[in-house]
Amino acid sequence: MASPPQSASALDRIPLFLERANTVIVGKDRELRLTLCCLLAGGHLLIEDIPGTGKTTLVKVFAKLLGLPFNRVQFTNDMLPADLLGTTIYDESAKSFSFHPGPIFASLVLGDELNRASPKTQSACLQVMEEAEITLDGQTHVLPKPFYLLATQNPRLHVGTYPLPESQLDRFLMRMSLGFPDRDAERSLLRGESRALLIERMTAVYATAEVLALQQLAQAVHLAAPIVEYVLDLVAASRQQQGLIGLSPRAAIGLLQASKAWALIHLRQYVIPEDIQAVAVAVMGHRLVSSEEPDAQAGRNAAERLMASVAVP
């Protein structure tokens, strides 16, 4: 694939980015937009689905097109926190300790099958997701910027999985599922080239500095007062409905950040109610129900009911 014109701004290249991603992840334009939206909002994404639906392929496409340093972590039940974060090792020749960073030290990290790790290892992700840094042996180590964790998990009913606690679920700005492709998309997959070969031939659309610039542009998108009141109404309604876990202030902030990023992806400098509605289920669903729910569908249903109960400005 040819490189994008150098004269095109980072914002102008968003349609090109999505076009190239859609050549590999067929029939999932909305999910691709949500994944990009989560990055531009400065959040982290949890993708829940059965094996074989393209979760890992999606992350590899983003790594290639964004041109970001990429690491993959395969979580297992015997994995230790040090296997993820890194460890301090004594250097005999230098007579001192030195820190050896783990695979979490990359701009884009695929945490594959996160819910196969033990709760102790899962908890190692909390600080890095919230603060983009880790503290080991009294020393603070800062992760690269941007830092984007895309974690996958298998449905709870699969053997060998541990539920993610609410505190960790809340660290993910969004949760989504890819689901099965429709018949036309699956036909294209069956008759088309290998996804691995398509990814190998891809060239980056962005440089790291441009991704950071897009994140800053997303922060600058305008929020009118009625939009803020709409989010406050959603948050208040979630706290009043029986059977729902009320949305936290962090969730409200995340919903506004995601809506600003969604507006930017659609080349607007202001948020409209449709932006809130486009990201609301992905942002709210995993925060409204207990982590003991068997799959993500319960959260999506709760978010949709909540949306239907609140008037749109």
Summary of the structure (lengths in Angstrom):
residues: 313
radius of gyration: 19.8
end to end distance: 43.6
largest distance: 67.9
contacts: 987
relative contact order: 0.16
helix: 47%
strand: 14%
